[in-house]
Amino acid sequence: MDAWLFSNSDRLHALTIDEQGSNLPAELDPWTLVRFHSLDGTAADEQEAIALIEEHGYCCFE
């Protein structure tokens, strides 16, 4: 899965398939685009991230 990595000033990170990050939680703004990231699902945490992105459109983590 192709995703975009964003971060905010509270050191929270988010992955989303929306390159603009427009679907990220507004209450945690501002989000800054960090880089493109490809999730291949080989690691357990990537599998969880993919599942959350498919369900909610994004995945947040510290």
N, C-alpha and C positions, 0 to 999 in steps of 0.2 A: 504494500500500500504506500503510495506517495503521500507525504504529509509535510506540513510546514510547522516549524518550531517557533513558538513565541515565548516571551518572558515579560514579567511586569516588575514594578519597583519593589515588590515584596518578595522577590526571588521565587515566585511561583512560575512554573513553566506550563505550557499547553501545546498539544499537538492537534492539528486540525487539517482537513483536506481543503479548507477555504484559504486560499493564498492571501486574502485580505484580512483574515481573522475576524470577519464581521459576525460570526456566530459565537465568539468567545464571550464569557460572562461580562456584561457591561459594568457590573458593580466592582469588578477587579481591574478596570482600566487604569492607566493606559497600557495596552499591550504593544510590544515592540517585536517586529519580525527579526528572528535570529538567523535562520537558515532553512534550507530544504532538507528533509530527512526521509529516507526510504525505510519503511518497516517491513522486514521479511517474515516476521512471526516465528523465528527460530528460538528466541528466548521467551521464557514465560511472561516477563513483564511486557514484551512487545505484543504477545498474544492478547494480554489483558487490555493494552492500549488500543489495539485494533478493534476489539469487541466494544470498548467504550466509544470509540469514534463512530463505529457503525450504529450504535444505539443512540448516542447523544449528539454526534457531530464533532465532538472534541474530547480530549482527555487532559485533565490537569494533574500536575504532580509537583512535588518539591525537589 
